[in-house]
Amino acid sequence: NRAKTDPLLQAYLQACRRLEKQGINRHAGETPSALLQRLQQAGHPASDTMRQITETYLAARYAGAAMNSARRKIRELSRQLR
């Protein structure tokens, strides 16, 4: 299971679980960008924090940004989603 072995993905999914506690469930197969767009369209108060999380996640995953610092930043930002 990729989620168990990928620390960056674990950090992103932790943020998604915090959103679930606020009633925002990630749809099956929904990309990080699609989730962010849905939050922004709904005017959800967490959309700015999720924008930062999504940008950090995508930069580390696809643009070669440092994985460890991205993971730490995502975890730090996800604490704001309480």
MIMIDO-346235 format. One record per residue (C-alpha): x, y, z; chain; residue number from 1. Coordinates in pm, whole numbers. Example, Ala and Ser with C-alpha at 12.3 -4.5 7.8 and 13.67 -1.06 7.14 Angstrom:
! MIMIDO-346235
+--------+--------+--------+---+-----+
!     c1 !     c2 !     c3 ! c !   k !
+--------+--------+--------+---+-----+
!   1230 !   -450 !    780 ! A !   1 !
!   1367 !   -106 !    714 ! A !   2 !
+--------+--------+--------+---+-----+
END
This chain:
! MIMIDO-346235
+--------+--------+--------+---+-----+
!     c1 !     c2 !     c3 ! c !   k !
+--------+--------+--------+---+-----+
!      0 !      0 !      0 ! A !   1 !
!    160 !    321 !   -122 ! A !   2 !
!      1 !    537 !    150 ! A !   3 !
!    181 !    334 !    417 ! A !   4 !
!    524 !    371 !    259 ! A !   5 !
!    509 !    727 !    123 ! A !   6 !
!    567 !    987 !    399 ! A !   7 !
!    467 !   1276 !    173 ! A !   8 !
!    138 !   1109 !     84 ! A !   9 !
!     79 !   1027 !    451 ! A !  10 !
!    117 !   1395 !    541 ! A !  11 !
!   -128 !   1499 !    267 ! A !  12 !
!   -382 !   1236 !    370 ! A !  13 !
!   -355 !   1352 !    731 ! A !  14 !
!   -466 !   1696 !    616 ! A !  15 !
!   -755 !   1534 !    428 ! A !  16 !
!   -860 !   1346 !    743 ! A !  17 !
!   -870 !   1676 !    931 ! A !  18 !
!  -1097 !   1814 !    661 ! A !  19 !
!  -1324 !   1511 !    702 ! A !  20 !
!  -1377 !   1614 !   1065 ! A !  21 !
!  -1512 !   1942 !    925 ! A !  22 !
!  -1751 !   1758 !    694 ! A !  23 !
!  -1543 !   1779 !    375 ! A !  24 !
!  -1482 !   1431 !    238 ! A !  25 !
!  -1234 !   1368 !    -41 ! A !  26 !
!  -1407 !   1182 !   -324 ! A !  27 !
!  -1261 !    854 !   -448 ! A !  28 !
!  -1004 !    930 !   -715 ! A !  29 !
!  -1022 !   1305 !   -652 ! A !  30 !
!   -692 !   1478 !   -722 ! A !  31 !
!   -545 !   1730 !   -477 ! A !  32 !
!   -616 !   2007 !   -728 ! A !  33 !
!   -979 !   1900 !   -770 ! A !  34 !
!  -1032 !   1891 !   -394 ! A !  35 !
!   -881 !   2237 !   -362 ! A !  36 !
!  -1100 !   2371 !   -641 ! A !  37 !
!  -1410 !   2228 !   -473 ! A !  38 !
!  -1314 !   2395 !   -142 ! A !  39 !
!  -1248 !   2728 !   -312 ! A !  40 !
!  -1578 !   2718 !   -503 ! A !  41 !
!  -1763 !   2649 !   -178 ! A !  42 !
!  -1582 !   2936 !     -7 ! A !  43 !
!  -1469 !   2701 !    269 ! A !  44 !
!  -1258 !   2873 !    537 ! A !  45 !
!   -987 !   2606 !    505 ! A !  46 !
!   -935 !   2670 !    133 ! A !  47 !
!   -634 !   2900 !    182 ! A !  48 !
!   -458 !   2649 !    407 ! A !  49 !
!   -541 !   2366 !    167 ! A !  50 !
!   -408 !   2577 !   -121 ! A !  51 !
!    -73 !   2598 !     57 ! A !  52 !
!    -79 !   2226 !    139 ! A !  53 !
!   -170 !   2134 !   -219 ! A !  54 !
!     96 !   2359 !   -371 ! A !  55 !
!    359 !   2214 !   -137 ! A !  56 !
!    249 !   1856 !   -206 ! A !  57 !
!    246 !   1900 !   -584 ! A !  58 !
!    582 !   2080 !   -586 ! A !  59 !
!    745 !   1798 !   -392 ! A !  60 !
!    571 !   1523 !   -586 ! A !  61 !
!    616 !   1655 !   -940 ! A !  62 !
!    855 !   1952 !   -946 ! A !  63 !
!   1142 !   1804 !   -748 ! A !  64 !
!   1108 !   2014 !   -434 ! A !  65 !
!   1265 !   1867 !   -120 ! A !  66 !
!   1041 !   1588 !      9 ! A !  67 !
!   1134 !   1610 !    377 ! A !  68 !
!   1083 !   1984 !    408 ! A !  69 !
!    757 !   1957 !    212 ! A !  70 !
!    634 !   1683 !    444 ! A !  71 !
!    715 !   1895 !    750 ! A !  72 !
!    544 !   2200 !    601 ! A !  73 !
!    230 !   2000 !    515 ! A !  74 !
!    212 !   1860 !    869 ! A !  75 !
!    257 !   2208 !   1015 ! A !  76 !
!    -12 !   2354 !    790 ! A !  77 !
!   -255 !   2067 !    855 ! A !  78 !
!   -254 !   2156 !   1225 ! A !  79 !
!   -437 !   2474 !   1123 ! A !  80 !
!   -726 !   2262 !    994 ! A !  81 !
!   -853 !   2175 !   1341 ! A !  82 !
+--------+--------+--------+---+-----+
END
